[in-house]
Amino acid sequence: MAIALREGWPAKYPKRGGQFGVIELWIEGRQMIEGLTAEMQAEHLATVTIDNWRAMLAASTPV
């Protein structure tokens, strides 16, 4: 966030699916990269498991 502020680039902190946070950093306002702190990475690893992935797929409706 400090880099974005210094450079004048857009950045935000959304929660993906209400489960884990990421930092979206828009380089020069055109290319987005996502970054995670150690805490965000721990949230991600706890959320994105094989069992949770299977449950998500089972709950989704085929197109």
SERO-4910 file (N, C-alpha, C, O; in steps of 0.05 Angstrom, whole numbers):
BEGIN
 pado doro    nc1    nc2    nc3   cac1   cac2   cac3    cc1    cc2    cc3    oc1    oc2    oc3
  Met    A     16    -23      0      0      0      0     18     25      0     11     45    -12
  Ala    A     40     24     14     58     46     14     70     52    -13     73     75    -21
  Ile    A     76     31    -28     86     35    -56     65     48    -73     71     67    -88
  Ala    A     40     39    -71     18     50    -86     15     80    -79     11     97    -97
  Leu    A     15     86    -54     12    114    -46     35    131    -56     31    153    -67
  Arg    A     60    121    -54     83    136    -63     82    141    -93     89    163   -103
  Glu    A     73    121   -109     73    123   -138     47    134   -149     46    141   -173
  Gly    A     27    137   -132      1    147   -142    -15    127   -157    -31    134   -174
  Trp    A    -10    101   -150    -25     79   -164    -49     71   -147    -48     72   -123
  Pro    A    -70     62   -160    -93     51   -145    -86     25   -131    -71      9   -142
  Ala    A    -96     22   -107    -92     -3    -92   -116     -6    -73   -127     14    -63
  Lys    A   -123    -31    -68   -144    -36    -49   -140    -63    -35   -124    -79    -44
  Tyr    A   -155    -67    -14   -153    -92      2   -180   -105      2   -196   -100     20
  Pro    A   -186   -122    -17   -212   -137    -17   -208   -164     -3   -186   -175     -1
  Lys    A   -231   -175      6   -231   -202     17   -243   -220     -5   -266   -214    -14
  Arg    A   -230   -240    -13   -239   -259    -34   -260   -278    -21   -253   -294     -4
  Gly    A   -284   -276    -31   -305   -294    -20   -310   -290     10   -321   -308     22
  Gly    A   -301   -268     20   -303   -264     49   -285   -282     65   -288   -284     90
  Gln    A   -266   -295     52   -250   -315     65   -221   -306     71   -210   -311     92
  Phe    A   -208   -294     51   -180   -285     55   -176   -259     39   -188   -254     19
  Gly    A   -158   -243     50   -152   -217     38   -129   -218     19   -111   -235     21
  Val    A   -129   -199      1   -106   -195    -18   -103   -165    -21   -121   -150    -16
  Ile    A    -80   -157    -30    -75   -129    -38    -75   -128    -68    -58   -141    -81
  Glu    A    -93   -113    -80    -93   -109   -109    -77    -83   -114    -85    -62   -105
  Leu    A    -56    -85   -129    -40    -62   -136    -40    -58   -166    -32    -76   -181
  Trp    A    -49    -35   -175    -51    -30   -203    -27    -13   -212    -25     11   -207
  Ile    A     -8    -27   -224     17    -14   -233     10      6   -256      0     -2   -277
  Glu    A     17     31   -252     11     52   -271    -18     53   -278    -26     62   -300
  Gly    A    -36     42   -261    -64     42   -266    -73     23   -288    -96     25   -297
  Arg    A    -56      5   -297    -62    -12   -320    -59    -41   -316    -75    -57   -326
  Gln    A    -39    -49   -300    -34    -78   -296    -37    -84   -266    -24    -72   -250
  Met    A    -54   -103   -260    -59   -110   -233    -43   -134   -224    -41   -154   -238
  Ile    A    -30   -131   -201    -18   -154   -188    -30   -157   -160    -39   -137   -148
  Glu    A    -30   -181   -150    -40   -185   -123    -17   -193   -105      0   -209   -113
  Gly    A    -17   -182    -82      3   -189    -62    -10   -198    -36    -32   -190    -30
  Leu    A      4   -214    -21     -6   -224      4     16   -220     26     39   -225     21
  Thr    A      7   -211     49     25   -211     72     26   -239     83     12   -257     73
  Ala    A     43   -244    102     45   -270    114     18   -278    126     10   -301    125
  Glu    A      4   -259    139    -22   -265    151    -43   -272    130    -59   -290    133
  Met    A    -42   -257    107    -61   -263     86    -55   -290     74    -74   -305     67
  Gln    A    -30   -297     71    -23   -323     60    -33   -345     79    -42   -366     69
  Ala    A    -31   -342    105    -41   -362    124    -71   -365    121    -81   -387    121
  Glu    A    -86   -342    117   -115   -344    113   -121   -360     87   -138   -377     87
  His    A   -106   -353     66   -110   -366     40   -105   -397     43   -121   -412     33
  Leu    A    -83   -404     55    -77   -433     58    -97   -448     75   -103   -471     70
  Ala    A   -108   -434     95   -129   -447    111   -155   -449     97   -171   -467    103
  Thr    A   -160   -432     77   -185   -431     63   -185   -449     38   -204   -464     34
  Val    A   -164   -448     23   -162   -462     -3   -150   -490      2   -127   -495     -2
  Thr    A   -168   -508     11   -160   -536     15   -174   -554     -5   -193   -545    -18
  Ile    A   -165   -578     -8   -178   -597    -26   -207   -601    -18   -225   -600    -35
  Asp    A   -213   -605      8   -240   -609     17   -258   -584     12   -280   -587      2
  Asn    A   -247   -560     17   -263   -536     11   -268   -533    -19   -289   -524    -27
  Trp    A   -248   -539    -35   -250   -537    -64   -272   -557    -74   -289   -549    -90
  Arg    A   -271   -581    -64   -292   -601    -72   -320   -592    -64   -339   -595    -79
  Ala    A   -322   -581    -40   -348   -571    -30   -358   -548    -48   -382   -547    -55
  Met    A   -340   -530    -56   -348   -508    -73   -357   -518   -100   -377   -509   -111
  Leu    A   -343   -538   -111   -350   -549   -137   -377   -564   -136   -393   -562   -154
  Ala    A   -381   -578   -114   -406   -593   -110   -430   -574   -108   -452   -581   -116
  Ala    A   -425   -551    -96   -447   -532    -91   -453   -515   -116   -474   -503   -118
  Ser    A   -434   -515   -135   -439   -498   -159   -458   -512   -178   -460   -536   -179
  Thr    A   -472   -496   -194   -491   -506   -213   -477   -508   -240   -466   -489   -250
  Pro    A   -478   -532   -253   -467   -534   -280   -481   -516   -300   -505   -511   -298
  Val    A   -465   -506   -319   -476   -488   -339   -487   -504   -362   -497   -493   -381
***
